[in-house]
Amino acid sequence: MAGGTRYGREVPIEIAPRFRGPPTSANGGYACGSVARFVDGPAEVTLRSPPPLATPMEIERDDGGVRLRHGETLVATARPASPVIDVPAPVSAAAAEIAAQGYPGFVDHPFTGCFVCGPARAVGDGLRIFPGPVAGRGIAAAPWRPDPSVCGADGLVHPECVWAALDCPSYFGAYAAEGALPQALLGRMTARLDALPRVGESCVLVGWELGRDGRKLHTGSALFSEERGLLAAALATWITVDRAP
């Protein structure tokens, strides 16, 4: 897990290879959540360069926000935020199960080992969140039951893993709206965590598109509990990139 303490002198953050997105860098949502731990309340995190794996990175405080550095390289910045997120109506677990059967990553996925949505990850290793289109709604949804490996002794999911869970569904929400998208990498994520999911709790992730601006893709995502309702929501900006052969 990421290191660091919320108050006092921070120790370096180091992201384990388990939490990768692309093969050599961290999943964007997990990296954002790791930095957001140093900000009180909802946070906006901007990724400035690919977060390396198994490498100590330093936290610096700056004007109420924080910066994450690897040597001279600025990896990410974070600051307090007050996101206004218009969350769509929830999707039932049964409907999310059906949607997940149409997950486009089963057919074509550039990062099959992604901690969040990689189909090559085993149960108990990756989150295995597979968002597919919800019929007639132009959004994506996926079921999720958190396993003990992403939870603390209190049975609650680690916050950085909630950020991770909110990451990939937003991209696939845009995919559901448009039918196809170029490859994209997370550039910025703003999230509010109202409550943390519990180990084994029946949850649903929902993702949707907000708009496009050149190479930027703006999206939203939300995490619902079947029992407790809305738990968390996020806004994201993705940067489209040329796909490597």
GUVO-892291 format. One record per residue: chain; residue number from 1; residue in one letter; x, y, z of N, C-alpha, C, CB in turn. Coordinates in steps of 0.001 Angstrom, whole numbers, plus 500000, padded with zeros to 6 digits. Glycine has a CB too. Example, Ala and Ser with C-alpha at 12.3 -4.5 7.8 and 13.67 -1.06 7.14 Angstrom:
REM residues 2
(site 'A' 1 'a' (513190 494310 507800) (512300 495500 507800) (513200 496700 507800) (511308 495527 509046))
(site 'A' 2 's' (512850 497750 507080) (513670 498940 507140) (512900 500030 507870) (514084 499402 505725))
REM end
This chain:
REM residues 245
(site 'A' 1 'm' (500831 498802 500000) (500000 500000 500000) (500864 501245 500000) (499061 500007 501206))
(site 'A' 2 'a' (500265 502378 499715) (501007 503627 499757) (501384 503953 501183) (500195 504767 499143))
(site 'A' 3 'g' (502546 504607 501347) (502966 505003 502677) (502457 506380 503005) (504472 504958 502800))
(site 'A' 4 'g' (502936 506934 504105) (502589 508301 504461) (501692 508381 505666) (501934 508977 503314))
(site 'A' 5 't' (501718 509513 506354) (500818 509794 507451) (500071 511069 507113) (501582 509919 508803))
(site 'A' 6 'r' (498852 511193 507586) (498056 512367 507223) (498603 513625 507853) (496610 512177 507634))
(site 'A' 7 'y' (499181 513524 509048) (499636 514710 509747) (501089 514518 510171) (498739 515007 510969))
(site 'A' 8 'g' (501772 515637 510395) (503163 515558 510808) (504065 515311 509623) (503351 514469 511841))
(site 'A' 9 'r' (505192 514693 509878) (506196 514467 508837) (505831 513230 508017) (507606 514306 509461))
(site 'A' 10 'e' (505677 513434 506711) (505299 512317 505857) (506496 511432 505514) (504655 512831 504584))
(site 'A' 11 'v' (506244 510157 505375) (507256 509241 504877) (507001 509046 503384) (507228 507872 505653))
(site 'A' 12 'p' (507986 508589 502626) (507792 508458 501179) (506640 507524 500813) (509066 507958 500536))
(site 'A' 13 'i' (505999 507830 499708) (505007 506942 499101) (505744 505967 498185) (503916 507756 498306))
(site 'A' 14 'e' (505337 504715 498233) (505868 503715 497300) (504711 502835 496862) (507019 502859 497953))
(site 'A' 15 'i' (504441 502784 495575) (503308 502036 495043) (503782 500672 494561) (502620 502815 493894))
(site 'A' 16 'a' (503205 499638 495131) (503607 498265 494804) (503164 497893 493389) (503015 497269 495825))
(site 'A' 17 'p' (503904 496993 492727) (503541 496588 491362) (502133 496027 491235) (504512 495567 490869))
(site 'A' 18 'r' (501576 495505 492321) (500200 494999 492257) (499245 496066 491738) (499742 494515 493639))
(site 'A' 19 'f' (499514 497321 492060) (498569 498394 491780) (498876 499104 490456) (498577 499398 492920))
(site 'A' 20 'r' (499394 498368 489497) (499753 498931 488205) (498505 499139 487341) (500759 498018 487485))
(site 'A' 21 'g' (498665 500046 486380) (497686 500213 485308) (498364 499718 484041) (497197 501720 485169))
(site 'A' 22 'p' (499132 500592 483349) (500076 500092 482348) (501139 499227 483029) (500742 501271 481577))
(site 'A' 23 'p' (501866 498417 482275) (502794 497468 482909) (503859 498087 483799) (503466 496683 481863))
(site 'A' 24 't' (504289 499336 483517) (505414 499907 484258) (505045 501127 485097) (506500 500282 483303))
(site 'A' 25 's' (503749 501412 485238) (503357 502563 486057) (502057 502262 486799) (503196 503831 485180))
(site 'A' 26 'a' (501782 503062 487804) (500633 502816 488671) (499316 503076 487959) (500721 503678 489912))
(site 'A' 27 'n' (498282 502370 488386) (496933 502726 487968) (496678 504174 488372) (495869 501767 488596))
(site 'A' 28 'g' (496118 504968 487453) (495963 506389 487710) (495099 506700 488919) (495387 507049 486516))
(site 'A' 29 'g' (493980 506015 489058) (493105 506264 490184) (493746 505905 491508) (491835 505503 490017))
(site 'A' 30 'y' (494474 504788 491526) (495156 504389 492759) (496219 505415 493121) (495789 502989 492608))
(site 'A' 31 'a' (496978 505887 492141) (497998 506903 492401) (497361 508186 492921) (498809 507193 491128))
(site 'A' 32 'c' (496251 508611 492298) (495562 509820 492756) (495085 509654 494193) (494371 510147 491837))
(site 'A' 33 'g' (494513 508506 494503) (494043 508264 495857) (495161 508220 496875) (493281 506991 495907))
(site 'A' 34 's' (496326 507749 496469) (497481 507706 497374) (497928 509109 497753) (498645 506943 496726))
(site 'A' 35 'v' (497879 510034 496786) (498254 511420 497060) (497133 512135 497814) (498579 512164 495747))
(site 'A' 36 'a' (495882 511815 497494) (494740 512476 498128) (494687 512220 499629) (493449 512011 497487))
(site 'A' 37 'r' (495345 511178 500109) (495380 510901 501551) (495982 512063 502336) (496177 509627 501825))
(site 'A' 38 'f' (496753 512893 501673) (497430 514003 502346) (496625 515300 502276) (498804 514221 501734))
(site 'A' 39 'v' (495412 515210 501752) (494521 516364 501653) (493268 516050 502463) (494167 516697 500152))
(site 'A' 40 'd' (492823 516986 503282) (491607 516764 504059) (490375 516907 503171) (491533 517749 505241))
(site 'A' 41 'g' (489485 515916 503228) (488238 515982 502489) (488410 515700 501008) (487616 517322 502670))
(site 'A' 42 'p' (487401 516088 500198) (487494 515860 498748) (488735 516528 498169) (486235 516385 498037))
(site 'A' 43 'a' (489309 515905 497142) (490562 516411 496578) (490537 516335 495060) (491760 515623 497127))
(site 'A' 44 'e' (491287 517250 494457) (491565 517213 493021) (493027 516843 492857) (491239 518588 492322))
(site 'A' 45 'v' (493300 515788 492108) (494674 515323 491898) (494968 515345 490404) (494888 513887 492488))
(site 'A' 46 't' (496080 515966 490042) (496519 516020 488649) (497794 515213 488499) (496739 517484 488186))
(site 'A' 47 'l' (497786 514275 487576) (498974 513477 487296) (499834 514213 486285) (498593 512066 486774))
(site 'A' 48 'r' (501090 514445 486640) (502004 515205 485779) (502942 514306 484981) (502820 516170 486616))
(site 'A' 49 's' (503180 513091 485472) (504015 512110 484776) (503614 510734 485281) (505552 512380 485007))
(site 'A' 50 'p' (503937 509667 484548) (503523 508329 484973) (504089 507976 486354) (503971 507287 483940))
(site 'A' 51 'p' (503253 507607 487318) (503747 507255 488660) (504511 505936 488623) (502575 507160 489665))
(site 'A' 52 'p' (505786 505930 488986) (506570 504696 488923) (506156 503702 489996) (508047 505007 489059))
(site 'A' 53 'l' (506504 502459 489767) (506204 501374 490702) (507429 501046 491545) (505726 500120 489946))
(site 'A' 54 'a' (507168 500586 492772) (508228 500111 493668) (509371 501120 493782) (508771 498770 493175))
(site 'A' 55 't' (509015 502396 493817) (510003 503480 493851) (509570 504517 494880) (510168 504136 492443))
(site 'A' 56 'p' (510388 504846 495873) (509996 505870 496852) (509801 507225 496176) (511056 505985 497967))
(site 'A' 57 'm' (508695 507883 496517) (508397 509222 496015) (508103 510129 497206) (507191 509198 495014))
(site 'A' 58 'e' (508535 511362 497127) (508441 512283 498257) (507210 513180 498153) (509700 513137 498346))
(site 'A' 59 'i' (506584 513434 499306) (505469 514367 499413) (505986 515704 499914) (504365 513815 500354))
(site 'A' 60 'e' (505612 516780 499218) (505929 518138 499637) (504628 518909 499815) (506859 518843 498606))
(site 'A' 61 'r' (504507 519644 500925) (503314 520465 501135) (503554 521841 500529) (502967 520579 502654))
(site 'A' 62 'd' (502477 522418 499949) (502627 523701 499259) (501294 524419 499215) (503177 523502 497833))
(site 'A' 63 'd' (501133 525494 499987) (499935 526342 499944) (498630 525573 500100) (499903 527098 498653))
(site 'A' 64 'g' (498555 524697 501067) (497343 523938 501319) (497208 522696 500480) (496175 524791 501099))
(site 'A' 65 'g' (498074 522532 499499) (498062 521343 498667) (499345 520556 498850) (497871 521714 497201))
(site 'A' 66 'v' (499530 519539 498030) (500739 518723 498113) (501256 518449 496712) (500468 517396 498865))
(site 'A' 67 'r' (502548 518158 496645) (503189 517730 495400) (503872 516400 495654) (504211 518796 494882))
(site 'A' 68 'l' (503803 515522 494676) (504481 514229 494742) (505620 514250 493744) (503498 513044 494453))
(site 'A' 69 'r' (506834 513981 494244) (508028 514037 493391) (508792 512724 493429) (508946 515184 493826))
(site 'A' 70 'h' (509396 512420 492284) (510380 511344 492195) (511675 511995 491732) (509916 510183 491209))
(site 'A' 71 'g' (512544 512316 492690) (513736 513072 492361) (513340 514454 491870) (514580 512337 491304))
(site 'A' 72 'e' (513806 514831 490681) (513464 516125 490106) (512157 516096 489315) (514584 516596 489215))
(site 'A' 73 't' (511559 514924 489171) (510344 514782 488370) (509103 515018 489215) (510283 513397 487727))
(site 'A' 74 'l' (508246 515931 488786) (506966 516151 489443) (505987 515097 488931) (506430 517602 489182))
(site 'A' 75 'v' (505518 514247 489828) (504635 513145 489443) (503163 513556 489535) (504896 511920 490330))
(site 'A' 76 'a' (502796 514279 490606) (501395 514645 490785) (501276 515837 491720) (500588 513459 491328))
(site 'A' 77 't' (500169 516551 491599) (499824 517614 492537) (498407 517353 493029) (499947 519033 491875))
(site 'A' 78 'a' (498116 517809 494250) (496784 517613 494822) (496402 518840 495626) (496735 516342 495709))
(site 'A' 79 'r' (495106 519130 495631) (494619 520264 496409) (493189 519972 496854) (494689 521590 495583))
(site 'A' 80 'p' (492714 520653 497903) (491319 520475 498322) (490369 520899 497209) (491029 521281 499604))
(site 'A' 81 'a' (489211 520271 497166) (488244 520562 496112) (486832 520454 496670) (488430 519603 494913))
(site 'A' 82 's' (485902 521042 495947) (484476 520958 496290) (483701 520572 495035) (483946 522317 496882))
(site 'A' 83 'p' (483842 519326 494604) (483228 518936 493337) (481704 518916 493405) (483733 517577 492919))
(site 'A' 84 'v' (481084 519404 492338) (479642 519294 492163) (479416 518225 491101) (478986 520679 491753))
(site 'A' 85 'i' (478865 517102 491515) (478769 515944 490622) (477308 515543 490490) (479623 514751 491150))
(site 'A' 86 'd' (476790 515648 489289) (475407 515265 488994) (475406 513771 488673) (474808 516114 487796))
(site 'A' 87 'v' (475057 512979 489663) (475153 511521 489536) (473862 510965 488930) (475432 510865 490918))
(site 'A' 88 'p' (473972 510101 487924) (472756 509507 487341) (472089 508530 488306) (473091 508788 486028))
(site 'A' 89 'a' (470883 508154 487984) (470169 507178 488799) (470976 505880 488886) (468761 506905 488216))
(site 'A' 90 'p' (470920 505213 490027) (471719 503989 490188) (471267 502866 489262) (471651 503512 491627))
(site 'A' 91 'v' (472148 501897 489138) (471895 500683 488361) (471862 499520 489342) (472989 500463 487242))
(site 'A' 92 's' (470906 498649 489225) (470823 497508 490138) (471985 496553 489913) (469490 496769 489959))
(site 'A' 93 'a' (472278 495758 490926) (473351 494768 490796) (473048 493790 489662) (473544 494003 492121))
(site 'A' 94 'a' (471780 493405 489524) (471409 492471 488461) (471642 493090 487086) (469940 492047 488608))
(site 'A' 95 'a' (471257 494355 486927) (471468 495031 485642) (472955 495248 485379) (470725 496378 485612))
(site 'A' 96 'a' (473729 495517 486437) (475177 495693 486274) (475838 494386 485850) (475811 496204 487581))
(site 'A' 97 'e' (475364 493262 486376) (475883 491954 485961) (475673 491749 484470) (475203 490820 486752))
(site 'A' 98 'i' (474500 492113 483985) (474215 491976 482555) (475103 492913 481748) (472726 492266 482264))
(site 'A' 99 'a' (475258 494155 482212) (476092 495121 481497) (477532 494638 481399) (476045 496483 482190))
(site 'A' 100 'a' (478037 494057 482477) (479432 493618 482506) (479721 492530 481477) (479787 493115 483890))
(site 'A' 101 'q' (478696 491797 481061) (478905 490772 480034) (479330 491399 478709) (477628 489942 479838))
(site 'A' 102 'g' (479004 492685 478518) (479385 493383 477296) (480622 494247 477462) (478251 494229 476823))
(site 'A' 103 'y' (481414 493992 478500) (482624 494772 478739) (483546 494726 477526) (483358 494256 479981))
(site 'A' 104 'p' (483855 495880 476897) (484684 495851 475680) (486104 495368 475924) (484735 497221 475065))
(site 'A' 105 'g' (486582 495460 477172) (487934 495001 477480) (488121 493499 477368) (488301 495431 478850))
(site 'A' 106 'f' (487024 492751 477301) (487151 491310 477081) (487623 491017 475658) (485811 490605 477351))
(site 'A' 107 'v' (487321 491936 474739) (487665 491745 473325) (488981 492422 472991) (486554 492287 472419))
(site 'A' 108 'd' (489188 493634 473522) (490375 494424 473172) (490737 495290 474368) (490126 495305 471896))
(site 'A' 109 'h' (491904 495073 474944) (492321 495830 476125) (493820 496100 476034) (491973 495060 477440))
(site 'A' 110 'p' (494243 497382 476068) (495680 497668 475952) (496470 497321 477206) (495883 499120 475631))
(site 'A' 111 'f' (495782 497240 478360) (496466 496977 479632) (495726 495865 480373) (496543 498274 480510))
(site 'A' 112 't' (495886 494647 479910) (495123 493529 480475) (495484 493246 481926) (495346 492283 479651))
(site 'A' 113 'g' (496627 493796 482391) (497024 493601 483776) (496650 494743 484685) (498478 493384 483849))
(site 'A' 114 'c' (495776 495663 484229) (495373 496802 485059) (494746 496315 486360) (494384 497709 484296))
(site 'A' 115 'f' (495143 496920 487471) (494635 496544 488787) (493117 496632 488866) (495252 497423 489851))
(site 'A' 116 'v' (492527 497589 488174) (491086 497804 488289) (490301 496975 487285) (490762 499272 488102))
(site 'A' 117 'c' (490621 497107 486000) (489757 496554 484954) (490443 495518 484083) (489247 497658 484088))
(site 'A' 118 'g' (491625 495072 484477) (492349 494112 483664) (491765 492715 483751) (493787 494083 484070))
(site 'A' 119 'p' (491325 492140 482636) (490751 490791 482666) (491770 489702 482959) (490086 490499 481359))
(site 'A' 120 'a' (493067 490029 482864) (494088 489023 483151) (494376 488893 484648) (495367 489365 482414))
(site 'A' 121 'r' (493840 489789 485462) (494100 489735 486893) (493188 488719 487565) (493916 491116 487525))
(site 'A' 122 'a' (493756 487960 488513) (493013 486903 489194) (492128 487484 490292) (493976 485864 489783))
(site 'A' 123 'v' (491117 486725 490668) (490279 487087 491814) (491159 487184 493055) (489131 486047 492026))
(site 'A' 124 'g' (490997 488251 493824) (491816 488458 495005) (493117 489173 494722) (492105 487159 495643))
(site 'A' 125 'd' (493380 489470 493449) (494582 490215 493059) (494157 491561 492489) (495437 489413 492018))
(site 'A' 126 'g' (493475 491552 491334) (492909 492775 490790) (491487 492987 491287) (492934 492740 489269))
(site 'A' 127 'l' (490951 494184 491050) (489567 494458 491462) (488568 493783 490535) (489307 495966 491495))
(site 'A' 128 'r' (488975 493522 489289) (488118 492846 488314) (486770 493570 488165) (487889 491379 488734))
(site 'A' 129 'i' (486853 494881 487948) (485679 495700 487663) (485588 495847 486149) (485760 497105 488376))
(site 'A' 130 'f' (484527 495312 485558) (484406 495225 484104) (483155 495990 483633) (484341 493734 483651))
(site 'A' 131 'p' (483270 497296 483412) (482092 498104 483072) (481657 497911 481614) (482382 499581 483329))
(site 'A' 132 'g' (480420 497551 481462) (479847 497424 480129) (478645 498330 479973) (479456 495980 479848))
(site 'A' 133 'p' (478171 498526 478737) (477069 499460 478483) (475751 498982 479088) (476897 499666 476987))
(site 'A' 134 'v' (475027 499921 479698) (473688 499652 480216) (472689 499949 479108) (473384 500505 481497))
(site 'A' 135 'a' (471898 498997 478767) (470975 499135 477634) (470083 500364 477781) (470110 497881 477501))
(site 'A' 136 'g' (470078 501194 476728) (469168 502328 476667) (469549 503528 477509) (467846 501889 477067))
(site 'A' 137 'r' (470736 503516 478165) (471058 504627 479066) (472337 505383 478692) (471189 504109 480466))
(site 'A' 138 'g' (473163 504861 477806) (474378 505564 477404) (475395 505701 478511) (474033 506910 476897))
(site 'A' 139 'i' (475356 504808 479487) (476319 504779 480582) (476845 503352 480713) (475674 505271 481924))
(site 'A' 140 'a' (477889 503197 481517) (478438 501871 481772) (478251 501523 483247) (479940 501806 481376))
(site 'A' 141 'a' (478194 500234 483539) (478048 499789 484924) (478738 498450 485112) (476559 499686 485315))
(site 'A' 142 'a' (479147 498198 486349) (479784 496927 486693) (479518 496619 488158) (481312 496969 486408))
(site 'A' 143 'p' (479305 495353 488486) (479170 494978 489892) (480542 494848 490536) (478386 493661 490033))
(site 'A' 144 'w' (480574 494959 491853) (481834 494806 492591) (481547 494404 494026) (482661 496113 492554))
(site 'A' 145 'r' (482222 493364 494483) (482215 492975 495892) (483665 493030 496387) (481584 491532 496096))
(site 'A' 146 'p' (484024 494025 497179) (485422 494164 497625) (485892 492931 498404) (485579 495421 498499))
(site 'A' 147 'd' (487096 492476 498089) (487650 491329 498805) (488558 491808 499944) (488434 490408 497835))
(site 'A' 148 'p' (488879 490925 500890) (489629 491347 502079) (490982 491974 501780) (489830 490181 502974))
(site 'A' 149 's' (491585 491658 500633) (492939 492147 500358) (493001 493651 500132) (493498 491444 499155))
(site 'A' 150 'v' (491847 494302 499903) (491844 495750 499710) (491183 496468 500884) (491129 496109 498409))
(site 'A' 151 'c' (491000 495753 501983) (490329 496307 503158) (491262 496327 504359) (489070 495503 503484))
(site 'A' 152 'g' (490989 497214 505299) (491735 497282 506542) (491160 496339 507576) (491745 498696 507077))
(site 'A' 153 'a' (491733 496375 508776) (491280 495517 509863) (489839 495819 510260) (492191 495673 511066))
(site 'A' 154 'd' (489377 497040 509943) (487999 497419 510250) (487001 496934 509214) (487897 498909 510375))
(site 'A' 155 'g' (487490 496248 508179) (486603 495725 507143) (486207 496724 506082) (485387 495195 507765))
(site 'A' 156 'l' (486782 497932 506123) (486463 498968 505140) (487539 499022 504060) (486321 500344 505825))
(site 'A' 157 'v' (487128 499293 502841) (488064 499372 501722) (488997 500568 501926) (487302 499489 500368))
(site 'A' 158 'h' (490287 500371 501660) (491250 501466 501748) (490827 502579 500785) (492696 500968 501424))
(site 'A' 159 'p' (490910 503850 501217) (490455 504949 500353) (491111 504975 498980) (490709 506253 501031))
(site 'A' 160 'e' (492424 504686 498898) (493071 504732 497591) (492512 503666 496645) (494578 504551 497748))
(site 'A' 161 'c' (491991 502563 497216) (491372 501538 496373) (489981 501971 495916) (491287 500202 497130))
(site 'A' 162 'v' (489314 502821 496697) (488042 503385 496245) (488293 504343 495085) (487313 504112 497407))
(site 'A' 163 'w' (489331 505183 495204) (489703 506045 494072) (489980 505189 492839) (490949 506911 494420))
(site 'A' 164 'a' (490696 504098 493013) (490999 503219 491883) (489714 502671 491265) (491910 502060 492329))
(site 'A' 165 'a' (488791 502225 492116) (487540 501662 491618) (486732 502675 490823) (486711 501140 492771))
(site 'A' 166 'l' (486866 503963 491161) (486145 505018 490451) (486820 505427 489144) (486005 506224 491341))
(site 'A' 167 'd' (488040 504976 488934) (488850 505418 487795) (488333 504859 486467) (490302 505002 487997))
(site 'A' 168 'c' (488602 503602 486204) (488340 503012 484889) (486875 503056 484455) (488801 501598 484888))
(site 'A' 169 'p' (485888 502894 485368) (484495 502951 484898) (484134 504242 484187) (483570 502763 486051))
(site 'A' 170 's' (484789 505356 484538) (484443 506610 483863) (484861 506579 482390) (485108 507800 484575))
(site 'A' 171 'y' (486020 505989 482095) (486442 505859 480695) (485461 504982 479922) (487870 505269 480608))
(site 'A' 172 'f' (485073 503859 480514) (484178 502952 479811) (482755 503494 479745) (484182 501595 480483))
(site 'A' 173 'g' (482431 504467 480617) (481163 505164 480472) (481133 505980 479197) (480907 506059 481670))
(site 'A' 174 'a' (482248 506631 478882) (482345 507373 477630) (482307 506414 476444) (483632 508219 477597))
(site 'A' 175 'y' (482932 505252 476599) (482902 504229 475546) (481455 503805 475285) (483772 502994 475944))
(site 'A' 176 'a' (480687 503635 476372) (479289 503231 476218) (478484 504298 475492) (478664 502944 477581))
(site 'A' 177 'a' (478826 505579 475726) (478088 506670 475091) (478408 506789 473607) (478395 507983 475787))
(site 'A' 178 'e' (479655 506485 473226) (480088 506729 471851) (480269 505461 471024) (481369 507489 471862))
(site 'A' 179 'g' (480331 504306 471674) (480487 503061 470949) (481922 502675 470677) (479766 503145 469677))
(site 'A' 180 'a' (482836 503645 470704) (484267 503392 470508) (485013 504647 470929) (484594 503007 469013))
(site 'A' 181 'l' (486240 504461 471392) (487066 505587 471826) (488525 505273 471548) (486849 505894 473333))
(site 'A' 182 'p' (489355 506313 471350) (490789 506067 471293) (491305 505724 472682) (491535 507292 470722))
(site 'A' 183 'q' (492494 505151 472734) (493123 504883 474025) (493345 506204 474760) (494469 504120 473841))
(site 'A' 184 'a' (493202 506191 476070) (493372 507409 476858) (493997 507066 478201) (492021 508131 477058))
(site 'A' 185 'l' (494689 508043 478779) (495302 507893 480096) (494730 508959 481025) (496859 508002 480009))
(site 'A' 186 'l' (494574 508604 482290) (494007 509534 483255) (494939 510725 483458) (493741 508827 484593))
(site 'A' 187 'g' (494378 511937 483373) (495164 513142 483593) (494832 513825 484904) (494955 514101 482462))
(site 'A' 188 'r' (493546 513840 485253) (493117 514508 486487) (491899 513787 487034) (492800 516017 486237))
(site 'A' 189 'm' (491803 513743 488359) (490665 513107 489006) (490312 513894 490258) (490970 511621 489349))
(site 'A' 190 't' (489025 514168 490410) (488505 514862 491583) (487449 513959 492202) (487914 516277 491214))
(site 'A' 191 'a' (487605 513625 493466) (486699 512648 494071) (486251 513079 495457) (487368 511287 494149))
(site 'A' 192 'r' (485058 512662 495784) (484555 512791 497147) (484138 511398 497612) (483354 513811 497229))
(site 'A' 193 'l' (484599 511036 498783) (484283 509746 499376) (483397 510001 500584) (485579 508959 499772))
(site 'A' 194 'd' (482094 509793 500421) (481151 510044 501506) (481144 508902 502520) (479748 510251 500945))
(site 'A' 195 'a' (481365 507693 502049) (481442 506516 502917) (482265 505467 502185) (480007 505966 503288))
(site 'A' 196 'l' (482899 504588 502942) (483730 503535 502352) (482939 502230 502271) (485029 503330 503178))
(site 'A' 197 'p' (483073 501509 501159) (482410 500202 501074) (483046 499199 502033) (482468 499662 499635))
(site 'A' 198 'r' (482284 498180 502369) (482727 497147 503304) (483134 495893 502541) (481616 496819 504327))
(site 'A' 199 'v' (483962 495098 503158) (484379 493838 502544) (483143 492999 502224) (485350 493055 503480))
(site 'A' 200 'g' (483074 492503 500993) (481981 491649 500569) (480677 492354 500267) (481739 490654 501590))
(site 'A' 201 'e' (480618 493686 500427) (479370 494417 500198) (479025 494429 498708) (479481 495862 500737))
(site 'A' 202 's' (477753 494279 498404) (477298 494320 497014) (477281 495765 496534) (475890 493676 496866))
(site 'A' 203 'c' (478183 496071 495596) (478340 497438 495097) (478188 497456 493581) (479713 498022 495509))
(site 'A' 204 'v' (477924 498649 493060) (477857 498862 491621) (478622 500131 491291) (476381 498951 491127))
(site 'A' 205 'l' (479488 500065 490288) (480177 501233 489733) (479453 501669 488475) (481675 500922 489430))
(site 'A' 206 'v' (479283 502982 488330) (478642 503548 487147) (479568 504614 486565) (477236 504149 487493))
(site 'A' 207 'g' (479685 504665 485235) (480512 505670 484573) (479756 506309 483427) (481815 505053 484067))
(site 'A' 208 'w' (480040 507599 483170) (479344 508310 482100) (480243 509395 481501) (478036 508931 482630))
(site 'A' 209 'e' (479906 509812 480295) (480658 510867 479603) (480045 512235 479890) (480689 510605 478078))
(site 'A' 210 'l' (480912 513245 480037) (480464 514623 480230) (480760 515510 479015) (481126 515209 481466))
(site 'A' 211 'g' (481738 515119 478195) (482052 515916 477016) (483482 515711 476571) (481804 517380 477290))
(site 'A' 212 'r' (483805 516263 475389) (485155 516176 474847) (485638 517553 474448) (485206 515220 473647))
(site 'A' 213 'd' (486953 517757 474584) (487581 519027 474237) (488958 518719 473660) (487683 519982 475484))
(site 'A' 214 'g' (489021 518606 472331) (490279 518212 471699) (490680 516819 472159) (491396 519226 472021))
(site 'A' 215 'r' (491887 516719 472719) (492373 515417 473207) (491848 515083 474598) (493893 515402 473226))
(site 'A' 216 'k' (491112 516002 475211) (490617 515777 476566) (489218 515161 476540) (490604 517094 477355))
(site 'A' 217 'l' (489047 514149 477375) (487774 513467 477524) (487322 513655 478973) (487888 511943 477144))
(site 'A' 218 'h' (486158 514265 479186) (485664 514566 480527) (484575 513558 480904) (485118 516024 480602))
(site 'A' 219 't' (484723 512970 482078) (483836 511871 482468) (483482 511958 483952) (484494 510515 482159))
(site 'A' 220 'g' (482506 511146 484343) (482133 511024 485746) (481975 509565 486125) (480841 511792 486034))
(site 'A' 221 's' (482010 509303 487419) (481799 507941 487908) (481214 508004 489310) (483127 507127 487900))
(site 'A' 222 'a' (480563 506930 489707) (479955 506866 491030) (479984 505432 491537) (478507 507404 490998))
(site 'A' 223 'l' (480045 505302 492846) (480055 504001 493519) (478817 503925 494410) (481376 503795 494359))
(site 'A' 224 'f' (477989 502922 494162) (476771 502713 494936) (476865 501417 495723) (475539 502694 494019))
(site 'A' 225 's' (476286 501419 496903) (476036 500199 497662) (474587 499806 497447) (476350 500392 499180))
(site 'A' 226 'e' (474336 498526 497204) (472955 498074 497050) (472144 498371 498299) (472912 496580 496741))
(site 'A' 227 'e' (472802 498339 499460) (472102 498536 500727) (472071 499997 501159) (472749 497704 501805))
(site 'A' 228 'r' (473183 500731 500944) (473328 502068 501537) (473246 503214 500544) (474625 502151 502250))
(site 'A' 229 'g' (473139 502928 499261) (473026 504001 498272) (474381 504551 497857) (472173 505121 498818))
(site 'A' 230 'l' (474420 505821 497473) (475631 506446 496950) (476709 506532 498024) (475320 507842 496404))
(site 'A' 231 'l' (477906 506024 497701) (479038 506054 498636) (480102 507058 498213) (479661 504669 498752))
(site 'A' 232 'a' (480339 507180 496915) (481428 508033 496436) (481168 508406 494983) (482806 507321 496584))
(site 'A' 233 'a' (481779 509507 494553) (481634 509950 493161) (482878 510710 492753) (480367 510834 492977))
(site 'A' 234 'a' (483113 510777 491449) (484332 511411 490945) (484106 512029 489582) (485470 510402 490873))
(site 'A' 235 'l' (484930 513016 489273) (485058 513583 487940) (486453 513272 487434) (484785 515120 487941))
(site 'A' 236 'a' (486597 513060 486150) (487917 512728 485603) (488127 513410 484263) (488075 511206 485451))
(site 'A' 237 't' (489381 513706 483990) (489800 514176 482668) (490812 513181 482130) (490405 515630 482729))
(site 'A' 238 'w' (490526 512634 480985) (491404 511679 480316) (492067 512364 479118) (490612 510412 479865))
(site 'A' 239 'i' (493296 511960 478831) (494027 512488 477674) (494180 511360 476656) (495432 513066 478095))
(site 'A' 240 't' (493618 511559 475476) (493724 510520 474461) (495152 510466 473919) (492716 510772 473316))
(site 'A' 241 'v' (495596 509272 473617) (496967 509048 473160) (496953 508100 471977) (497852 508484 474299))
(site 'A' 242 'd' (498022 508125 471191) (498180 507150 470118) (498459 505797 470740) (499318 507561 469138))
(site 'A' 243 'r' (497801 504798 470203) (497970 503451 470738) (499229 502818 470185) (496753 502582 470415))
(site 'A' 244 'a' (500043 502257 471099) (501270 501593 470669) (500920 500302 469927) (502193 501295 471887))
(site 'A' 245 'p' (501748 499883 468971) (501491 498640 468247) (501468 497463 469194) (502540 498419 467165))
REM end
